Every structure is written in structure tokens, then in C-alpha cells.
Amino acid sequence: MAKKPAAETTPSERRQALADDVAAFLNAGNKIKRIPSGVSGQDPLGRGQPFRLGNPKK
């Protein structure tokens, strides 16, 4: 079965949709957390794959 082509949206329509989604999120009582630059979501005990921030060393 073929997929339906996605409707074209303009950048301003996407910005407005994002602003509406954020407003709905905040109105539901949720909060947006600010994560400092350089902080990783990786497991601090080292389980899982290694994750490096920044440019790789040559």
C-alpha cells in the first residue's frame, strides 16, 4: 500500500504548530528543564555504549 504524500507546510506554519504544542505542554502543568551544555543522558555507571561530547580527537 502506497503512503499518502505529506501535506506541504511552510516554516511559519511549523513554528506556529511548535508554539501551540509547547503551550499545550505547559498548560497541562508540565515544565521545561534546561540542561547545561555538555551534560550527557548516558548511564553514569558506564552501562551501554560510550558517548562522547564535542569533537573527536585525531
C-alpha positions as CSV (number, residue, x, y, z in Angstrom):
1,M,0.0,0.0,0.0
2,A,1.4,3.4,-1.0
3,K,1.9,6.1,1.5
4,K,-0.1,9.3,1.2
5,P,2.1,12.3,0.3
6,A,2.6,14.6,3.3
7,A,1.0,18.0,3.1
8,E,3.5,20.7,2.4
9,T,3.9,23.1,5.3
10,T,5.6,26.5,5.4
11,P,8.2,27.3,8.1
12,S,5.8,29.8,9.7
13,E,3.2,27.0,9.9
14,R,5.7,24.6,11.6
15,R,6.8,27.4,14.0
16,Q,3.1,28.0,14.9
17,A,2.5,24.3,15.4
18,L,5.5,24.0,17.7
19,A,4.4,27.1,19.7
20,D,0.9,25.5,20.1
21,D,2.4,22.2,21.2
22,V,4.7,23.9,23.8
23,A,1.8,26.0,25.1
24,A,-0.4,22.9,25.5
25,F,2.5,21.1,27.2
26,L,2.9,24.0,29.7
27,N,-0.8,24.4,30.2
28,A,-1.0,20.7,31.2
29,G,1.2,21.6,34.2
30,N,4.4,20.3,32.8
31,K,7.7,22.1,33.0
32,I,10.6,22.5,30.6
33,K,14.0,21.6,32.1
34,R,17.1,23.4,31.0
35,I,20.1,21.0,30.6
36,P,23.6,22.6,30.8
37,S,25.8,22.3,27.8
38,G,28.0,19.2,27.9
39,V,25.7,17.1,30.1
40,S,25.0,13.6,28.8
41,G,22.0,11.4,29.4
42,Q,24.2,8.3,29.4
43,D,24.2,6.0,32.4
44,P,26.8,7.3,34.9
45,L,27.8,3.7,35.8
46,G,29.1,3.1,32.3
47,R,26.5,0.6,31.1
48,G,25.6,0.9,27.5
49,Q,27.5,2.4,24.6
50,P,30.1,5.1,25.2
51,F,29.0,8.6,24.4
52,R,31.4,11.5,23.7
53,L,30.5,15.1,23.5
54,G,32.5,17.5,21.4
55,N,34.9,16.9,18.5
56,P,36.6,13.6,18.2
57,K,40.3,13.5,18.9
58,K,42.5,12.8,15.9
